[in-house]
C-alpha cells in the first residue's frame, strides 16, 4: 500500500484538472473532482485526502461555499484547503482566508510555486497529525499513571487508617462504613444553604477519601488506655483526647514534607482534629461551638458515633439501628449539628444499607 499523500483537486475546467494532475502525480496520489458536489461526495469516503486544491469560480457551488461545508463538517474540518483561482483581487484572497483556506494561489499556475506550496502544506499536515497522535499517547500514559497513583494513594490511606483501627479492636469495615456515611450525608446536604458552598462534588469526593484518617492519631495512645475495657479515669481520658492532636500533627508533617497544602490533606486534618468537637462547645480538643467546627468534622461526628453505637465492643453490645438513631436524635443541637442530624434522618435507610454492606464478619 502506498504511503504517498493524497491530494484532491477540484475544478470545473478539464484542462486545469489535467494540468494539476500531471504536475502532482509523480509525487502524490491524486483524486479529481469537476464540481463541488463531486468533491464533497469523495470527501465522505475513505481514505481522506491530505490536502484539497479548490477552484473558486464553479457552477452550482462555488469554491467558497464548498470550503464552508468542508470546514463545517467535523470529519473534514482539519483537511487544509488551498484556493487555486484566476481571481486576483485582494478582497478575493481575504475572503478565501476567512472561509478557512490555508493558502491562495493565483492562476495561471506556476508549477514550481504550486508544487512547493503543496509540499509545504502536506508536510505541515503530517506533522500536525503526528503531534496529535503523540498528544493522544501522552494523554493515555498520563491517565494510566494517574490511575495507578490514585490507586496507590487510596491503598496507602486505607492501610494507615486500618493500622489505627486495629489497635482499637475495630475493623477495616468501620473505615468503609464511616467514609460512606460521610459521603451520603454530604450528598444529602450539598444543596443546603449552610453547606452548598463547600460541598461541591469534587470536595465530597475528597471527603470520602480523607474520612478514613479520622482516628489516625490513635497510634500514639498507649495500649493500656486505648484498649481498656472499662471506663477511663479523668487522667486517662485526657490522654485519650490527644489522639485528635496526634492525628492533626501527623497530617501537618506530611504537608510540611510535601511543601504544599492540598485540599485532600486539609480535609483529613480537619476531620482528624475536630471530629470529637460537639455542637454546643462541650467537645474537644478546643471546645468549638456551632459553625466554628469544620463542616467535614460535623459530618464525621454523626457518622462516627452512629457506627460506634451499632458496633459490638468489648465494653458494650451492639445497639440496633433504631436505638442508635434515637440517641443521635437526642444529641441534636447539643452533640451534633441539627442540620446534619436531619440529613441523617432523611437518609437513614441508606445508613442501614451501608451498615449491612460493610458489616463486620463476626456480626450477628
HURA-V292206 format. One record per pair of residues at least 4 apart in sequence whose ideal C-beta (glycine too) atoms are under 8 Angstrom apart, sorted by the first residue. I is the first residue (numbers start at 0). J is the second residue. Records with the same first field share a line. If there is no record, write none. Layout:
BEGIN
I: J, J
END
This chain:
BEGIN
1: 28
3: 26, 27, 28
4: 27, 28, 48, 49, 50, 121, 124, 125
5: 27, 28, 29, 30, 46, 47, 48, 49
6: 23, 27, 28, 29, 30, 48, 49, 50, 51, 52, 117, 121
7: 30, 31, 32, 38, 41, 42, 48, 50, 51, 52
8: 16, 19, 20, 23, 29, 30, 31, 32, 51, 52, 83
9: 32, 33, 34, 35, 37, 38, 51, 52, 53, 54, 57, 62, 65
10: 15, 16, 19, 33, 52, 54, 57, 83
11: 33, 34, 54, 56, 57, 58
12: 16, 54
13: 17, 33
14: 18
15: 19, 54, 83, 106, 108
16: 20, 31, 33
17: 21
18: 22, 108
19: 23, 29, 52, 83, 108, 113
20: 24, 29, 31
22: 108, 110, 113, 114
23: 27, 29, 114, 117
24: 29
26: 114, 118
27: 117, 121
30: 41, 48
32: 37, 38, 41
33: 37
34: 38, 57, 58, 59, 60
35: 39, 57, 59, 60, 61, 62, 64, 65, 68
36: 40, 59, 60
37: 41
38: 42, 51, 53, 65
39: 43, 65, 68, 69
40: 44
41: 48
42: 47, 48, 69, 72, 74, 75, 78
47: 74, 75, 78
48: 78
49: 78, 79, 121, 124, 125
50: 78, 79, 80, 81, 117, 120, 121, 124
51: 69, 78, 79, 80, 81
52: 81, 83, 117
53: 62, 65, 66, 80, 81, 82, 83, 100
54: 62, 82, 83, 84
55: 61, 62, 63, 82, 84, 86, 91, 95
56: 61, 62, 84, 85, 86
57: 61, 62, 65
60: 64, 65
61: 65
62: 66, 82, 84, 95
63: 67, 94, 95, 98
64: 68
65: 69
66: 70, 80, 82, 95, 98, 99, 100
67: 71, 98, 99
68: 72
69: 75, 76, 78, 80, 99
70: 75, 76, 80, 98, 99
71: 76
72: 76
76: 99
77: 127
78: 124
79: 100, 101, 102, 120, 123, 124
80: 98, 99, 100, 101
81: 100, 101, 102, 103, 104, 116, 117, 120
82: 92, 95, 100, 102, 103, 104
83: 104, 106, 108, 113
84: 91, 95, 103, 104, 105, 106
85: 105, 106, 107
86: 91, 105
87: 91, 105
88: 92
89: 93
90: 94
91: 95, 103
92: 96, 103
93: 97
94: 98
95: 100, 103
96: 100, 103
101: 120
102: 116, 120
104: 108, 112, 113, 116
108: 112, 113
109: 113
110: 114
111: 115
112: 116
113: 117
114: 118
115: 119
116: 120
117: 121
118: 122
119: 123
120: 124
121: 125
122: 126
123: 127
124: 128
125: 129
126: 130
127: 131
128: 132
129: 133
130: 134
131: 135
132: 136
133: 137
134: 138
135: 139
136: 140
137: 141
138: 142
139: 143
140: 144
141: 145
142: 146
143: 147
144: 148
145: 149
146: 150
147: 151
148: 152
149: 153
150: 154
151: 155
152: 156, 208
153: 157, 208
154: 158
155: 159
156: 160, 208, 209, 211, 212
157: 161, 171, 174, 211
158: 162
159: 163, 211, 212, 215
160: 164, 171, 174, 211, 212, 213, 214, 215
161: 165, 171, 174
162: 166, 218
163: 167, 214, 215, 216, 217, 218
164: 169, 170, 171, 173, 174, 214, 217
165: 169, 170, 171
166: 217, 218, 220, 222, 225, 226
167: 214, 217, 225, 226
168: 226, 312, 313
169: 173, 310
170: 359, 360
171: 175
172: 176, 357, 358, 359
173: 177, 306, 310, 359
174: 178, 210, 211
175: 179, 357
176: 180, 302, 306, 353, 354, 357
177: 181, 210, 211, 213, 299, 302, 303, 306
178: 182, 207, 208, 210, 211
179: 183, 207, 353, 356, 357
180: 184, 301, 302, 305, 306, 350, 353
181: 185, 206, 207, 210, 295, 298, 299, 302
182: 186, 203, 206, 207, 210
183: 187, 346, 349, 350, 353
184: 188, 298, 301, 302, 339, 342, 343, 346
185: 189, 194, 198, 202, 203, 206, 207, 298
186: 198, 203
187: 342, 343, 345, 346
188: 193, 194, 198, 298, 338, 339, 342
189: 194, 195, 198, 199, 200, 203
190: 195
191: 195, 198, 338, 342
193: 290, 338
194: 198, 294, 338
197: 202, 294
198: 202, 203, 294
199: 203
200: 204
201: 205
202: 206, 262, 266
203: 207
204: 208
205: 209, 262, 263, 266
206: 210, 266, 270, 295, 298
208: 263
209: 263, 264, 266, 267, 270, 295
210: 270, 299, 302
212: 246, 250, 267, 270, 271
213: 246, 270, 271, 274, 299, 303
214: 242, 246, 271
215: 245, 246, 249, 250, 271
216: 220, 241, 242, 243, 244, 245, 246, 247, 248, 249, 271
217: 225, 242, 245, 246
218: 245
219: 241, 242, 245
220: 224, 225, 238, 239, 241, 242, 245
221: 225, 238
222: 226
223: 227
224: 231, 235, 238, 239
225: 239
227: 231, 235
228: 313, 314
229: 314
231: 235, 236, 239
232: 236
233: 237
234: 238
235: 239
236: 240
237: 241
240: 244, 275, 283, 284
241: 245, 284
242: 246
243: 247, 271, 272, 273, 274, 275, 283, 284
244: 248, 272, 284
245: 249
246: 250, 268, 271, 272
247: 251, 268, 271, 272
248: 252
249: 253, 271
250: 254, 264, 267, 268, 271
251: 255, 268
252: 256
253: 257, 264
254: 259, 260, 261, 264, 268
257: 261, 264
260: 264, 265
261: 265
262: 266
263: 267
264: 268
265: 269
266: 270, 295
267: 271
268: 272
269: 273, 293, 295, 296
270: 274, 293, 295, 296, 299
272: 284, 296
273: 285, 287, 292, 293, 295, 296
274: 296, 299, 300, 303
275: 282, 283, 284, 300
276: 282, 283, 284, 285, 286, 287, 292, 296, 297, 300
277: 281, 282, 300, 333, 334, 335
278: 288, 289, 292, 297, 332, 333, 334, 335, 336, 337
279: 288, 332, 333, 334
280: 286, 287, 288, 289
281: 286, 333, 334
282: 286, 287, 292, 334
287: 291, 292
288: 292
289: 336
290: 294
292: 296, 297, 300, 336
293: 297
294: 298
295: 299
296: 300
297: 301, 335, 336, 339
298: 302, 339
299: 303
300: 304, 334, 335, 336, 339
301: 305, 327, 335, 336, 339, 340, 343
302: 306
303: 307
304: 308, 326, 327, 330, 334, 335
305: 309, 323, 324, 327, 343, 350
306: 310, 354
307: 312
308: 317, 318, 322, 323, 326, 327
309: 317, 318, 319, 320, 323, 354
310: 317, 359
311: 315, 316, 317, 359, 361, 362
317: 362, 363
318: 322, 323, 326
319: 323
320: 324, 347, 350, 351, 354
321: 325
322: 326
323: 327
324: 328, 343, 344, 347
325: 329
326: 330
327: 331, 334, 335, 340, 343
328: 340, 344
330: 334, 335, 340
331: 335, 337, 340, 341
332: 337
335: 339, 340
336: 340
337: 341
338: 342
339: 343
340: 344
341: 345
342: 346
343: 347, 350
346: 350
347: 351
348: 352
349: 353
350: 354
351: 355
352: 356
353: 357
354: 358
358: 362
END
